[in-house]
């Protein structure tokens, strides 16, 4: 199959200001010296991100770039950092990735061999000892890796800080550590690069994306520069036209055959996140097919005569949920009764429901440890990991047999769509860490479902 060249436009981008000078041409020159010319998308980012004002200073001190995987962002970062190192003497450039090991591998396995085999090799000395991984340029500039901690860049002055794979960061600790180190530098710049993440797992990147999109939509031309190549939310993931709309390296360094292979071998959500740069609720496929789940919705179903209550609490008591599940006509009927922030309301609401319904209450002892003393007088049935795994398996089995109905509540559907699994012995349970959303409504339903499993028909 012949290569299909694409020069897809970014979905969001800070516009070029034509009358400003830029160091973009210098990045393009360095890229050629390193052995590979910039692709059109890389040149676009370089030209805009490195625009200079009338005094010759960088216009944008803050840059965010989100792009699908395998589009050449790592090579672009090397060309960018090398250009900054060469343009001015004694520049201090720091690079951080999702872990110190990832940053070290990138420097040692990818960048050092590429630089040393290029004409730049005679101007660069590499230091590979643990804790000193860096490249020092003949003009005194230094490119070094730093840990992704609150002490990143501590005691240094920094001219360029690069934060790679930002989807893996839960907060702004690295940025907050580097900002003071950049305050006194004339052309200091903080660059964040990543593929999309999940809303719950990548709050730091999500905040930057939302702010960047607003700036791009407003055609802002100072302060913050933002660039995003991503597929529209309703575009078909399996359609090559979708790939061409969001993969700027397609036809240059990536083939459609390679993308097709990835699409066929990866979980749906992970392919959408990694190769379409879409924000997804989870990193894998839904454990339960959403069409199957939605077909079991009965919003107007009569209430069962008796129910079992399940209660769940999110990590750090960020949220909680109470669900009821009852039996009628050979099926179970589930409903989320309460779902909200914090846990201060849980004990009072459970007391009301217990008095009103006379229902058994089931809780995962580990997840609900913080509130158990407050509800101990309600004779809560506490389950362990093995019982939790059995409840999860029971829920999935009932859905597969059409024996679990629900009211179609939005928070439960969102939780199911974003829920991921974790191994639990020889079985599995819902994973809070890998899920991309608040799954307390789903876990509460699961616990209540498990309370009925001994009475269900075979």
C-alpha positions in Angstrom: 0.0 0.0 0.0 1.5 3.4 -0.9 2.1 5.9 1.8 -0.8 8.3 2.4 0.7 11.7 3.2 -1.1 13.9 5.7 -0.7 17.4 6.8 -3.6 17.4 9.2 -4.4 20.6 10.9 -4.4 20.7 14.7 -7.8 20.6 16.4 -6.6 23.5 18.6 -3.6 25.7 18.1 -2.2 29.1 19.0 -2.0 31.0 15.8 1.3 32.2 14.3 1.9 36.0 14.5 3.5 36.7 11.1 5.4 39.9 12.0 7.3 38.2 14.9 10.7 36.7 14.5 11.0 33.1 15.7 13.7 30.5 16.6 11.6 27.9 14.8 14.1 28.0 11.9 16.9 27.2 14.3 15.1 24.1 15.5 14.5 23.0 11.9 18.3 23.4 11.2 19.2 21.4 14.3 16.8 18.7 13.4 18.4 18.3 10.0 21.8 18.1 11.6 20.5 15.4 13.9 19.5 13.4 10.8 15.7 14.0 10.3 14.0 17.1 9.1 11.0 18.4 11.0 7.6 17.3 9.9 5.1 20.0 9.1 3.4 19.7 12.5 6.7 19.9 14.4 7.8 23.0 12.4 4.4 24.6 13.2 4.8 24.1 16.9 8.4 25.3 16.8 7.6 28.4 14.8 4.8 29.5 17.2 6.2 28.4 20.5 9.5 30.1 19.9 8.2 33.5 18.7 10.1 36.5 19.9 8.8 39.9 20.9 10.2 43.3 19.8 13.0 43.0 22.5 14.0 39.5 21.3 12.5 37.7 24.2 10.3 34.6 24.0 6.6 35.5 23.9 5.4 32.3 25.4 6.7 31.2 28.7 4.2 28.4 29.0 3.6 25.8 26.2 1.4 22.7 26.2 1.4 20.1 23.4 -0.8 17.1 23.2 -0.5 14.7 20.3 -1.1 11.0 19.7 1.6 8.4 20.3 4.3 7.6 17.7 4.0 11.0 16.0 7.6 12.2 16.7 7.2 14.2 19.9 10.4 12.7 21.5 12.5 13.7 18.5 10.9 17.1 18.4 11.8 17.6 22.1 15.4 16.6 21.5 15.6 19.1 18.6 14.0 21.8 20.7 16.2 21.2 23.8 19.4 21.0 21.7 18.5 24.3 19.9 18.0 26.0 23.2 21.3 24.6 24.5 23.2 25.8 21.4 21.6 29.2 20.8 22.8 30.7 24.1 25.7 29.7 26.4 25.2 28.1 29.9 21.6 27.2 29.5 20.2 24.8 32.1 17.6 22.5 30.5 15.8 19.9 32.6 13.7 17.0 31.4 11.2 14.9 33.5 9.0 12.0 32.4 6.5 9.9 34.3 9.3 8.2 36.2 13.1 8.7 36.7 13.6 5.3 34.9 11.6 6.5 31.9 13.5 9.7 31.7 16.9 7.9 32.0 16.0 5.4 29.3 14.9 8.2 27.0 18.2 10.1 27.5 20.6 7.0 27.4 18.8 4.8 24.9 17.5 7.3 22.4 19.0 10.8 22.6 22.6 10.3 23.5 23.3 7.8 20.6 21.5 10.1 18.2 23.4 13.2 19.2 26.8 11.4 19.3 26.3 9.9 15.9 25.5 13.3 14.4 27.8 16.3 13.6 26.8 17.7 17.0 28.6 14.8 18.7 31.9 16.6 18.9 30.2 19.4 20.9 28.4 17.2 23.4 29.7 15.1 26.3 27.4 12.5 27.8 27.4 11.6 31.5 25.6 8.3 32.2 26.3 7.6 35.9 23.2 7.1 38.0 22.1 10.5 39.4 24.2 12.4 36.9 22.5 11.5 33.6 23.1 14.5 31.3 24.5 15.9 28.2 26.9 18.9 28.5 27.5 21.2 25.4 30.7 22.9 24.6 29.3 26.3 25.3 28.5 25.3 28.9 24.8 24.5 28.4 23.5 21.4 30.2 20.6 19.1 29.5 19.8 16.9 32.5 17.0 14.7 33.7 15.3 15.3 37.0 13.0 13.3 39.2 9.3 14.0 39.1 9.1 15.1 42.8 8.5 18.3 44.7 12.3 18.8 44.9 12.7 18.8 41.1 15.2 21.6 40.1 15.7 22.5 43.8 18.7 24.9 44.2 19.1 25.5 40.4 18.2 28.1 37.9 16.3 26.7 34.9 16.0 28.1 31.4 13.9 25.4 29.9 11.8 22.8 31.8 10.2 20.0 29.9 7.6 17.7 31.4 6.9 14.7 29.3 4.0 12.2 29.5 2.1 14.6 31.7 -1.0 12.3 31.7 0.7 10.3 34.4 0.9 13.3 36.9 -1.8 13.6 39.5 -0.8 17.2 40.5 1.4 20.1 39.6 4.2 19.3 42.0 7.0 19.3 39.3 5.7 22.6 37.8 5.5 24.2 41.2 9.0 23.0 42.0 10.4 24.4 38.7 8.6 27.7 38.5 10.7 29.5 41.2 13.9 28.3 39.5 12.8 30.0 36.2 11.7 33.3 37.6 15.0 35.2 37.0 15.8 33.8 33.5 15.2 36.0 30.5 13.9 33.3 28.2 12.6 30.8 30.6 10.0 28.4 29.2 8.0 25.6 30.7 6.9 23.0 28.1 4.4 20.2 28.9 4.0 17.4 26.3 1.7 14.4 26.5 -1.0 12.1 25.0 -4.4 12.4 26.6 -5.3 10.7 29.8 -8.4 9.9 31.9 -10.2 12.7 33.8 -9.7 11.1 37.2 -6.2 9.8 36.5 -4.8 12.9 34.8 -6.2 16.0 36.6 -3.1 18.1 36.1 -3.0 17.6 32.4 -6.7 18.0 32.0 -6.6 21.4 33.7 -3.8 22.5 31.3 -5.8 21.2 28.3 -8.9 23.1 29.3 -7.0 26.3 29.8 -5.1 25.8 26.6 -8.2 25.2 24.5 -9.8 28.3 25.9 -6.7 30.3 24.9 -6.6 28.8 21.4 -10.3 29.4 20.9 -9.8 33.0 21.8 -6.8 33.3 19.4 -4.6 34.5 22.3 -1.1 35.4 21.2 0.9 35.8 24.4 1.5 34.1 27.7 0.3 30.6 26.9 0.8 28.6 23.7 -1.3 25.5 23.1 -1.3 22.8 20.4 -3.5 19.7 20.2 -3.9 17.1 17.5 -6.9 14.8 18.4 -9.9 13.1 16.8 -13.4 14.4 17.2 -15.4 12.6 19.9 -17.9 11.1 17.4 -15.3 10.0 14.8 -15.1 6.3 14.0 -11.9 4.9 15.6 -11.5 2.3 12.8 -11.9 4.7 9.9 -8.6 5.8 8.2 -10.1 9.2 7.7 -10.2 9.6 11.5 -6.5 8.7 11.7 -5.7 11.2 9.0 -7.6 13.9 10.9 -5.5 13.6 14.0 -2.2 11.8 13.3 0.2 14.4 11.8 3.0 11.8 11.3 0.8 9.5 9.2 2.5 9.1 5.8 5.8 10.5 7.1 7.0 8.1 9.8 3.8 6.1 10.4 1.9 3.9 8.0 -1.8 3.1 8.0 -1.0 -0.6 8.2 0.8 0.0 11.5 -2.1 1.9 12.9 -4.6 -0.8 11.8 -2.5 -3.4 13.5 -2.6 -1.3 16.8 -6.3 -0.7 16.4 -7.0 -4.5 16.1 -4.8 -5.5 18.9 -5.6 -2.9 21.6 -8.5 -2.3 23.9 -10.9 0.2 22.4 -10.4 2.9 24.9 -6.7 2.6 25.1 -6.4 2.9 21.3 -8.6 6.0 21.4 -6.5 7.5 24.1 -3.1 6.6 22.7 -3.6 6.9 18.9 -6.5 9.3 18.6 -5.5 11.5 21.6 -9.0 11.3 23.0 -9.8 11.6 26.7 -11.3 8.3 27.8 -13.0 7.2 31.0 -10.8 4.1 31.4 -7.7 2.6 29.8 -9.3 -0.6 28.6 -12.6 -1.8 27.2 -15.7 -1.7 29.5 -16.0 -4.8 31.5 -19.7 -4.9 30.6 -20.8 -3.9 27.1 -22.7 -0.6 27.4 -25.3 -1.6 24.8 -26.0 -4.7 26.8 -26.2 -2.7 30.0 -28.5 0.0 28.5 -30.8 -2.7 27.2 -31.4 -3.8 30.8 -32.6 -0.3 31.9 -36.2 -0.2 33.3 -36.6 3.3 34.7 -40.3 2.8 35.6 -40.0 -0.7 37.1 -42.0 -1.2 40.3 -39.9 -1.2 43.5 -39.1 -4.6 45.0 -40.7 -5.4 48.4 -37.4 -5.9 50.1 -33.9 -4.7 49.3 -30.3 -5.0 50.4 -28.2 -1.8 50.7 -24.6 -1.5 49.5 -22.4 1.4 50.6 -19.0 2.4 49.2 -16.5 5.1 49.9 -13.9 6.4 47.5 -10.2 6.8 48.5 -9.5 9.7 50.8 -13.2 9.9 51.5 -13.7 12.0 48.3 -17.1 10.6 47.6 -19.5 7.9 48.6 -22.6 6.1 47.3 -25.5 4.1 48.6 -27.3 1.6 46.3 -30.3 -0.7 46.8 -30.9 -4.0 45.1 -34.1 -6.0 45.4 -35.5 -9.2 43.9 -38.7 -9.5 41.9 -39.9 -11.9 39.2 -36.7 -13.9 39.1 -34.5 -10.8 38.5 -32.6 -8.3 40.6 -33.4 -4.6 40.3 -30.7 -2.1 41.2 -30.9 1.6 42.0 -28.5 4.3 43.2 -30.2 6.0 46.1 -27.5 8.5 47.0 -24.2 9.6 45.5 -22.3 12.7 46.6 -19.1 14.4 47.7 -17.4 13.5 51.0 -18.8 11.2 53.6 -20.3 13.4 56.3 -23.8 12.6 55.0 -23.4 8.8 54.8 -24.2 7.8 58.4 -27.3 9.9 58.7 -28.7 8.7 55.4 -28.0 5.1 56.2 -29.9 5.5 59.5 -32.9 6.9 57.6 -32.8 4.1 55.0 -32.4 1.4 57.6 -35.4 2.7 59.6 -37.5 3.2 56.4 -36.6 -0.1 54.6 -35.4 -2.4 57.4 -32.7 -3.5 55.0 -29.4 -5.3 55.5 -26.4 -3.0 54.8 -23.2 -4.4 53.2 -19.9 -2.6 53.1 -16.3 -3.5 52.0 -14.5 -3.3 55.3 -11.3 -1.9 53.7 -12.9 0.8 51.6 -15.3 1.9 54.3 -12.9 1.8 57.2 -13.2 5.5 57.8 -17.0 5.5 58.4 -17.5 2.1 60.0 -17.3 3.5 63.5 -20.1 5.9 62.7 -22.4 3.1 61.4 -21.4 0.2 63.6 -24.7 0.5 65.5 -26.5 -0.4 62.2 -25.1 -3.9 62.3 -23.4 -3.5 58.9 -22.3 -6.7 57.2 -18.6 -6.3 56.4 -17.1 -8.3 53.5 -13.5 -9.2 52.6 -11.7 -9.4 49.4 -12.9 -12.9 48.5 -16.5 -11.9 49.0 -16.0 -8.8 47.0 -14.6 -10.8 44.1 -17.5 -13.1 44.3 -19.9 -10.2 44.2 -18.2 -8.8 41.1 -18.4 -12.1 39.3 -22.1 -12.4 40.3 -23.0 -9.0 38.9 -21.3 -9.7 35.5 -22.9 -13.1 35.3 -26.4 -11.7 36.0 -26.0 -8.9 33.4 -24.9 -11.6 30.8 -28.0 -13.6 31.5 -30.3 -10.5 31.5 -31.1 -11.1 35.2 -30.1 -7.7 36.5 -32.2 -4.6 35.7 -31.5 -1.0 36.7 -33.1 2.4 36.4 -30.7 3.8 33.8 -29.1 6.3 36.2 -26.5 8.4 34.6 -23.9 8.1 37.4 -24.1 4.3 37.4 -23.6 4.2 33.6 -20.7 6.6 33.8 -19.1 4.5 36.6 -19.6 1.3 34.5 -18.1 2.8 31.4 -15.0 4.0 33.3 -14.5 1.0 35.5 -11.5 -1.2 35.2 -10.5 -4.5 36.8 -7.7 -5.6 39.1 -6.6 -9.1 39.9 -7.7 -10.4 43.3 -6.2 -13.8 43.9 -7.6 -16.1 41.1 -10.5 -13.7 40.6 -10.9 -10.0 40.0 -12.5 -6.9 41.5 -13.2 -3.3 40.4 -10.0 -1.2 40.3 -10.1 2.3 41.6 -6.6 3.1 40.5 -7.1 2.1 36.8 -10.6 3.4 36.5 -11.0 6.8 34.9 -14.0 7.9 36.9 -15.7 7.7 40.3 -16.9 4.1 40.6 -18.5 4.3 44.0 -22.1 3.9 42.5 -21.0 0.7 40.7 -19.2 -0.8 43.7 -22.2 0.0 46.0 -24.5 -1.8 43.5 -22.1 -4.7 43.3 -22.0 -5.1 47.1 -25.8 -5.2 47.2 -26.0 -7.7 44.4 -23.6 -9.9 46.2 -25.9 -10.0 49.2 -28.5 -11.8 47.1 -26.2 -14.4 45.5 -27.1 -17.2 47.8 -30.8 -16.8 47.1 -30.6 -16.6 43.3 -32.0 -19.3 41.0 -29.2 -21.3 39.3 
